[in-house]
Amino acid sequence: MKSCKATKIEAVLSIDSKGQILLPKELREKAGLKAGDRLVAISGCDEKGEICCLILVKAEMLDEEIKSVISPLLKEMVS
């Protein structure tokens, strides 16, 4: 299984009037995403239980070892 070694801000996304998010072409190409690919949205909550962050993960990476991918990302984002 692949793991992430670094995190950085890749793009600022907007939500349109239909509630849809557009991933910029450069980001889709860099991530190897194409029409029909599936992403999983993982949320982080604050102390009130309100969602404060979303992480997108390629669906094929989602398995029993997902914590090994997500945990380092969250630690780096918080520090």
Backbone as a printed PyTorch tensor [residue, N CA C, xyz], in Angstrom:
tensor([[[  0.8290,  -1.1830,   0.0000],
         [  0.0000,   0.0000,   0.0000],
         [  0.8720,   1.2430,   0.0000]],

        [[  0.5010,   2.2360,  -0.7800],
         [  1.2110,   3.4970,  -0.8020],
         [  0.9510,   4.2680,   0.4770]],

        [[  1.8920,   5.1310,   0.8390],
         [  1.6560,   6.0510,   1.9470],
         [  2.1080,   7.4340,   1.5250]],

        [[  1.5450,   8.4460,   2.1360],
         [  1.8880,   9.8250,   1.8090],
         [  3.0870,  10.2520,   2.6270]],

        [[  4.0140,  10.9430,   1.9970],
         [  5.2280,  11.3840,   2.6740],
         [  5.1930,  12.8670,   3.0160]],

        [[  4.3630,  13.6510,   2.3510],
         [  4.3210,  15.0940,   2.6030],
         [  2.9370,  15.6240,   2.2810]],

        [[  2.6100,  16.7310,   2.8900],
         [  1.3350,  17.3860,   2.5920],
         [  1.6070,  18.8410,   2.2630]],

        [[  0.7670,  19.3900,   1.4080],
         [  0.8520,  20.8180,   1.0950],
         [ -0.4750,  21.2450,   0.4970]],

        [[ -0.7020,  22.5350,   0.4880],
         [ -1.9170,  23.0540,  -0.1310],
         [ -1.7110,  23.0290,  -1.6380]],

        [[ -2.5680,  22.3220,  -2.3440],
         [ -2.4650,  22.1900,  -3.7920],
         [ -3.3420,  23.1910,  -4.5240]],

        [[ -4.5030,  23.5140,  -3.9520],
         [ -5.4420,  24.4000,  -4.6330],
         [ -6.4780,  24.8970,  -3.6370]],

        [[ -7.0650,  26.0290,  -3.9460],
         [ -8.2160,  26.5240,  -3.2040],
         [ -9.4300,  26.2320,  -4.0740]],

        [[-10.3890,  25.5080,  -3.5170],
         [-11.5480,  25.0540,  -4.2770],
         [-12.7680,  25.9000,  -3.9450]],

        [[-13.6670,  26.0140,  -4.9020],
         [-14.9270,  26.7270,  -4.7080],
         [-16.0820,  25.7470,  -4.8770]],

        [[-17.1780,  26.0730,  -4.2250],
         [-18.4020,  25.2860,  -4.3570],
         [-19.3650,  26.1130,  -5.1920]],

        [[-19.9040,  25.4940,  -6.2640],
         [-20.8090,  26.2390,  -7.1350],
         [-22.2390,  26.2320,  -6.5860]],

        [[-23.1490,  26.8580,  -7.3050],
         [-24.5360,  26.9930,  -6.8490],
         [-25.2560,  25.6480,  -6.7240]],

        [[-24.7410,  24.6090,  -7.3890],
         [-25.3230,  23.2710,  -7.2850],
         [-24.7070,  22.4730,  -6.1390]],

        [[-23.7330,  23.0740,  -5.4390],
         [-23.0600,  22.3740,  -4.3470],
         [-21.9310,  21.4810,  -4.8150]],

        [[-21.5080,  21.6430,  -6.0560],
         [-20.4470,  20.8080,  -6.6050],
         [-19.0950,  21.4860,  -6.4580]],

        [[-18.0680,  20.6660,  -6.2700],
         [-16.7020,  21.1560,  -6.1500],
         [-15.9590,  20.7990,  -7.4290]],

        [[-15.2570,  21.7730,  -7.9760],
         [-14.4540,  21.5350,  -9.1720],
         [-12.9970,  21.3940,  -8.7740]],

        [[-12.3940,  20.2600,  -9.1430],
         [-10.9590,  20.0950,  -8.9540],
         [-10.2700,  20.6420, -10.1980]],

        [[ -9.3770,  21.5930, -10.0400],
         [ -8.6930,  22.1650, -11.2060],
         [ -7.9980,  21.0930, -12.0480]],

        [[ -7.9500,  21.3230, -13.3470],
         [ -7.3660,  20.3700, -14.2890],
         [ -5.9480,  19.9830, -13.8950]],

        [[ -5.1330,  20.9700, -13.5170],
         [ -3.7460,  20.6710, -13.1390],
         [ -3.6790,  19.7030, -11.9580]],

        [[ -4.5760,  19.8780, -10.9930],
         [ -4.6010,  18.9990,  -9.8290],
         [ -5.0610,  17.5990, -10.2160]],

        [[ -6.1080,  17.5160, -11.0510],
         [ -6.5850,  16.1920, -11.5100],
         [ -5.4850,  15.4560, -12.2520]],

        [[ -4.7700,  16.1570, -13.1220],
         [ -3.6900,  15.5190, -13.8830],
         [ -2.5630,  15.0660, -12.9590]],

        [[ -2.1820,  15.9170, -12.0220],
         [ -1.1000,  15.5900, -11.0940],
         [ -1.4580,  14.3800, -10.2410]],

        [[ -2.7500,  14.2700,  -9.8680],
         [ -3.2200,  13.1520,  -9.0450],
         [ -3.5910,  11.9240,  -9.8690]],

        [[ -3.5660,  12.0580, -11.1990],
         [ -3.9350,  10.9300, -12.0550],
         [ -5.4180,  10.6090, -11.9900]],

        [[ -6.2560,  11.6240, -11.7710],
         [ -7.7030,  11.4050, -11.6870],
         [ -8.3560,  11.6210, -13.0390]],

        [[ -9.3440,  10.7840, -13.3320],
         [-10.0890,  10.9230, -14.5900],
         [-11.5750,  10.7090, -14.3080]],

        [[-12.3990,  11.0160, -15.2830],
         [-13.8470,  10.8610, -15.1280],
         [-14.1750,   9.4400, -14.6720]],

        [[-15.0370,   9.3340, -13.6950],
         [-15.4400,   8.0270, -13.1820],
         [-14.6400,   7.5570, -11.9760]],

        [[-13.4760,   8.1640, -11.7230],
         [-12.7020,   7.7950, -10.5390],
         [-13.4930,   8.1730,  -9.2970]],

        [[-13.2280,   7.4530,  -8.2260],
         [-13.9640,   7.6950,  -6.9880],
         [-13.0210,   8.1920,  -5.9040]],

        [[-13.5040,   9.1730,  -5.1420],
         [-12.7730,   9.7040,  -4.0010],
         [-13.6080,   9.4920,  -2.7470]],

        [[-12.9370,   9.2830,  -1.6330],
         [-13.6000,   9.1510,  -0.3460],
         [-13.3090,  10.4240,   0.4390]],

        [[-14.3430,  11.0430,   1.0020],
         [-14.1710,  12.2310,   1.8310],
         [-14.1330,  11.7940,   3.2990]],

        [[-13.0490,  12.1310,   3.9760],
         [-12.8800,  11.8160,   5.3880],
         [-12.9320,  13.1440,   6.1320]],

        [[-13.7600,  13.2210,   7.1560],
         [-13.9160,  14.4890,   7.8700],
         [-13.2010,  14.4600,   9.2090]],

        [[-12.7730,  15.6430,   9.6250],
         [-12.2260,  15.8560,  10.9550],
         [-13.1700,  16.7880,  11.6850]],

        [[-13.3760,  16.5390,  12.9720],
         [-14.3200,  17.3500,  13.7520],
         [-13.6030,  18.0780,  14.8750]],

        [[-14.1470,  19.2460,  15.2120],
         [-13.6050,  19.9940,  16.3410],
         [-14.2180,  19.4720,  17.6400]],

        [[-13.9150,  20.1430,  18.7390],
         [-14.3920,  19.6850,  20.0440],
         [-15.9130,  19.7500,  20.1860]],

        [[-16.5790,  20.5180,  19.3180],
         [-18.0490,  20.5980,  19.3450],
         [-18.6930,  19.5500,  18.4430]],

        [[-17.8720,  18.7800,  17.7360],
         [-18.3960,  17.7790,  16.8160],
         [-18.7230,  18.3180,  15.4440]],

        [[-18.3540,  19.5850,  15.1930],
         [-18.6030,  20.1860,  13.8820],
         [-17.4450,  19.8790,  12.9500]],

        [[-17.7650,  19.5840,  11.7010],
         [-16.7240,  19.2770,  10.7240],
         [-15.8870,  20.5200,  10.4700]],

        [[-14.5650,  20.3640,  10.6210],
         [-13.6560,  21.4880,  10.4170],
         [-12.7040,  21.2520,   9.2520]],

        [[-12.5680,  19.9960,   8.8110],
         [-11.6900,  19.7330,   7.6680],
         [-12.1680,  18.4870,   6.9230]],

        [[-11.8370,  18.4520,   5.6490],
         [-12.1410,  17.3040,   4.7890],
         [-10.8600,  16.8770,   4.1000]],

        [[-10.6580,  15.5780,   4.0190],
         [ -9.5150,  15.0130,   3.3140],
         [-10.0670,  14.1150,   2.2190]],

        [[ -9.5720,  14.2660,   0.9970],
         [ -9.9930,  13.4090,  -0.1130],
         [ -8.9330,  12.3360,  -0.3330]],

        [[ -9.3820,  11.0920,  -0.4230],
         [ -8.4930,   9.9520,  -0.6080],
         [ -9.0170,   9.1370,  -1.7830]],

        [[ -8.1220,   8.6800,  -2.6460],
         [ -8.5400,   7.8040,  -3.7340],
         [ -9.1750,   6.5510,  -3.1440]],

        [[-10.3320,   6.1800,  -3.6530],
         [-11.0940,   5.0680,  -3.0950],
         [-10.2990,   3.7680,  -3.0770]],

        [[ -9.4410,   3.5530,  -4.0640],
         [ -8.6890,   2.2980,  -4.1010],
         [ -7.6770,   2.1930,  -2.9590]],

        [[ -7.3670,   3.3170,  -2.3000],
         [ -6.4380,   3.2870,  -1.1650],
         [ -7.1520,   2.9740,   0.1430]],

        [[ -8.4810,   2.9710,   0.1240],
         [ -9.2420,   2.7730,   1.3460],
         [ -9.2680,   1.2980,   1.7180]],

        [[ -8.6070,   0.9390,   2.7560],
         [ -8.6280,  -0.4250,   3.2630],
         [ -8.3640,  -0.3890,   4.7620]],

        [[ -8.0800,  -1.5170,   5.3420],
         [ -7.8970,  -1.5850,   6.7880],
         [ -6.6900,  -0.7920,   7.2720]],

        [[ -5.8030,  -0.3940,   6.3730],
         [ -4.6240,   0.3540,   6.7710],
         [ -4.7600,   1.8560,   6.5320]],

        [[ -5.9760,   2.3460,   6.3640],
         [ -6.1710,   3.7590,   6.0390],
         [ -5.5800,   4.6770,   7.1060]],

        [[ -5.5910,   4.2640,   8.3540],
         [ -5.0250,   5.0960,   9.4080],
         [ -3.5490,   5.3780,   9.1670]],

        [[ -2.8290,   4.4380,   8.5670],
         [ -1.4030,   4.6550,   8.3210],
         [ -1.1680,   5.7410,   7.2760]],

        [[ -2.1770,   6.0300,   6.4580],
         [ -2.0720,   7.1040,   5.4670],
         [ -2.5440,   8.4210,   6.0620]],

        [[ -3.6650,   8.4000,   6.7540],
         [ -4.2960,   9.6160,   7.2570],
         [ -3.5960,  10.1800,   8.4950]],

        [[ -3.2080,   9.3510,   9.4300],
         [ -2.6280,   9.8420,  10.6860],
         [ -1.4310,  10.7680,  10.4740]],

        [[ -0.4350,  10.3900,   9.6520],
         [  0.6880,  11.3160,   9.4440],
         [  0.2680,  12.6250,   8.8140]],

        [[ -0.7080,  12.5940,   7.9220],
         [ -1.1750,  13.8400,   7.2830],
         [ -1.7700,  14.7790,   8.3150]],

        [[ -2.6260,  14.2310,   9.1770],
         [ -3.2740,  15.0590,  10.1880],
         [ -2.2660,  15.6320,  11.1710]],

        [[ -1.2900,  14.8210,  11.5770],
         [ -0.2690,  15.3090,  12.5100],
         [  0.5140,  16.4650,  11.9000]],

        [[  0.8680,  16.3480,  10.6330],
         [  1.6360,  17.4050,   9.9620],
         [  0.8080,  18.6560,   9.7920]],

        [[ -0.4910,  18.5120,   9.5170],
         [ -1.3630,  19.6650,   9.3260],
         [ -1.5410,  20.4390,  10.6400]],

        [[ -1.5890,  19.7420,  11.7590],
         [ -1.8080,  20.3680,  13.0550],
         [ -0.5460,  21.0620,  13.5630]],

        [[  0.6000,  20.4960,  13.2680],
         [  1.8550,  21.0760,  13.7860],
         [  2.3100,  22.2860,  13.0290]]])
